[in-house]
Amino acid sequence: MRLLRDLPLIIVLLGLAGLAMLLPAAFALATGETRLAAIFGRAALLATAAAGVLGAATAGYRPDAPERSQLVSLVAAYAVLPPVLAWPVAEAMPQFGFARAWFEMVSAFTTTGASLLPPGAATPAPVHLWNALVGWLGGFLVLLAATALLAPLNLGGLEVANPRPAGRPAFAASPIHDAPDAGLRLVANLKLLAPIYAALTLALWMGLLMAEETPFVALAHAMGVLSTSGISPLGGIEAARAGWPGEALMLGFLVFAMTRRSLPGGFPGDRRRVLHRDPELRLALVLVLGLALVLLVRIELAGADDGLAEAMASFWGAVFTLASFLTTTGYVSSEWAGGLERAGLAPPALLLAGVAMVGGGVATTAGGIKLLRVLALYRHGRHEMERLVEPALVAGGGERARHLRSDGAYLAWVAFMLFVLSLAGAVAVLALSGLAFEPALVLAIAALSTTGPLASTAGDPGMSYAALDGAQRSLLAAIMVLGRLELLAIVALLVPESWRR
């Protein structure tokens, strides 16, 4: 653990990536695919050897600003690691090509899930496993970075709730949250979160197995839910054997992407409320259930001749799919298309894109704008409306509530505008690359909110990432990284004034 604390984050991640390649190598060996086992084993050896050499070369390096150094390493990880991760995929599938393999790994590592791999048996099972594993590890990296790197700097959405300048280091006594040593924070949060993250994945895997899903598919879907990558070896969960019981299990575990209070190691002030009174979770429930009811009414008004069973199935399909897209996972319920087809309605693309842009909870694996920021804007707007009726109104709720309605709402608006400006820029560059406006808009939202399946669910029936050229996929990969890191964190990294103590 001392090595993990002292080495630069990028070198640690390179070494861990090499060790992770041993899992698909072992799986390939167990299933008799010795060629793939050799490919992944060789890649694992070279990656770990490179990490060892780089670690030895930088063993005595002590940066002047450890927080800035670790954040730079986090940004560099999304540039350096995908080519390393793509190497065994390109070698295992020569017809796939390195460029496509690189895009696949960027998509998985950012938990976007914009997959180019052919579903089912057209892709070797060890490659499917590696894709899902990269997405799972990418989700854990997001969780670890949110708690160990961004939280002490009051970034990643936490600036909305905490009355402390965004981007400024502020150290306290707890090594979990604000220890002055960035490496110590990483190790402390790793010890705390890794067993929980793995145990939750194992629990969902076992639950899906009891729902009669096949072991390999159940594992991939469990990793896709916990990381919100939405990766599936079947191309989606519509064809999964687990059916609605499996979807119900997945929906229960999507709660971990709606609120940080569902995970251990909460931040100061987080434990004052029980989980069912968490504002992010309550807002998520209002959005999902309210929009599902609206969609059900729309289906019935469109003339769908549904009985009670069909109506309940349509409602369930809407609830699961909306919750999945709200958490930027992107799994689509097997009941989603049934009611829409019976009513002769097209999929509500704008609705799915909207909930994906809202995103999940702060300091979770979900992407998007974040529920807490949306809540801050809503409360500020409601407070301003109340002041129009009663100008002398003095709102209470304590320091944190007042910060959420005032400075927190201001910071939420800044983050929202940065997201909108990023979206406008992404649409512009994709349109300049030759895409029409509507496909460019859908693809930009999918990449920036890290909800890859949005392109096939909300876009035109023929829209696919495979139909794009190499330049367009490269642009989308850059947009995925931007959406995963958030522009506000990048601004804090580039502005020297934000590092004053």
C-alpha positions, 0 to 999 in steps of 0.5 A, a space after each residue: 500500500 505504501 507503493 500505491 501511496 507514493 507512486 503517481 496515479 497513472 503508473 499505479 493504474 497502468 500496473 493494475 490494468 496489467 494485472 486485470 488482463 490476467 482475468 480474461 487470460 485465465 477465462 480464455 485458458 479455462 474455456 480452451 482458447 489458448 491463443 486468446 489466453 496467450 494474447 492477454 497474458 503477454 499484454 499483462 506481462 508487458 503492461 506490468 513490466 512497464 509500470 514497474 520500470 516507470 515506478 522505479 524511475 519515479 520512486 523518488 519523485 515528490 511533486 510540489 502540489 500533490 493534489 494537482 499532480 494526482 488530478 493531472 494523472 487522472 486526466 492523463 489516464 484517459 489518454 494513456 490507458 485506452 491504447 494499452 487496454 485496446 492492444 489485446 483486443 486488436 490482437 485478438 480480433 485482427 479484423 476489428 482493427 486497433 482504431 476501433 479497439 481504442 474507441 471501444 476501450 475509451 467508451 468502456 473506460 469512461 463508462 459510456 458503453 458506446 460499443 462497436 463489438 458485435 454482440 453474442 458469439 461474433 465476438 470471443 467471450 474473453 473479449 466481451 469479458 475484458 470490455 465489461 471488466 474495463 467498464 467496471 474498473 472505469 466506474 470504480 476509478 470514477 468513484 475513487 477519484 470523486 471521493 479521494 481527489 475531487 471531494 477534497 477540492 470541493 468539485 464534482 458536484 459537491 461544491 453545490 452542497 458544501 459552503 467552501 470555495 470550489 477548487 480550493 484544497 481544505 484539509 481536515 482530520 479525516 484521512 478518508 476525506 481530507 487528509 493532506 496527503 493525496 496518496 493517503 486519501 487514495 489508499 484509505 478510500 481504496 481500502 474502504 470502497 473496493 470491498 464494498 464495490 466488489 461485494 455489491 457486484 457479487 451480490 447482483 451477480 448471484 441475484 441474476 443467477 437465481 433469476 436464471 441468467 447464464 453466469 457469463 451474461 449475469 456477471 457482465 450485466 452486474 458489472 454494467 449496472 454497478 459501473 453504469 457502463 451499460 455494457 452487455 455481451 448480448 447488445 442489451 438486456 432485452 434478450 437476457 434470460 432473467 426477464 423482469 425479475 432480473 430487471 427488478 434486481 438491477 433497478 434496486 442496485 441502480 440506487 447506488 448511482 442515484 445518491 452517494 449516501 447509499 455507499 460508505 464513507 459519506 462526506 461530512 453532513 451526509 449521514 444526518 438524513 436516512 436514505 429514504 429522505 435523501 434529496 437526490 434519491 427523492 428527486 430521482 424517484 419523482 422524475 422516474 415515476 412522474 415521467 413513467 406515469 406521463 408516458 403511460 397516459 400518453 400510450 393509453 391516449 394514443 389508443 393502445 388497447 391494453 388490459 391491466 397486465 399490458 398497462 402494468 408491463 408498459 409502466 414497468 418498462 418505462 420505470 426501469 428504462 427511465 431509471 437506467 438512463 437517469 443513471 446514465 447506464 442505458 439498459 432498456 427494459 424488455 417491456 419498453 418497446 411493447 406499449 409504444 408499438 401497440 400505441 403506434 408511438 415512436 420512442 420518446 427520444 427527447 425524454 430519454 435524452 433529457 433524463 440522461 443529461 440530468 444524470 445521477 448523484 454526485 460522487 457516484 459512477 453516473 455522469 450527466 449534470 447531476 441530480 444535486 445541481 438540478 435540485 439546487 437550481 429548483 430550490 433557488 427558483 422556488 425560493 425566488 418565486 416565494 419572494 415575489 409573493 412575500 418580499 420579506 421572506 427569510 428562508 431557514 434550513 441551516 447553513 448548508 440549505 442556505 448555501 444550496 439555495 444561494 451560492 450552491 445554486 450559482 455554482 450549479 448554474 455555472 456547471 449547467 452552463 459549462 455543460 450546455 456550452 460543451 454540448 454546443 461545441 460537441 454538436 458543432 464539431 460533429 456537424 462540421 465532420 459531416 453529420 446531420 444536426 439531429 444525429 450530431 445532437 444525439 451522439 453528443 448528448 450520448 457521449 457527454 452524458 456517458 450514456 452510449 446506448 442513447 444513440 441506438 435507443 433515441 436516435 434513428 433506427 439506422 444510427 450506430 457507432 460502427 457507421 461513423 468514420 474514424 475522425 468522427 469516432 475520435 471526436 466522440 472519444 474526446 467528448 466522452 473523456 470531457 463528459 467523464 471528467 467534467 469541464 469544471 474540474 478541468 478548469 480548476 486544474 488549469 487555473 492556478 488561482 484555484 490551488 491557493 490554500 
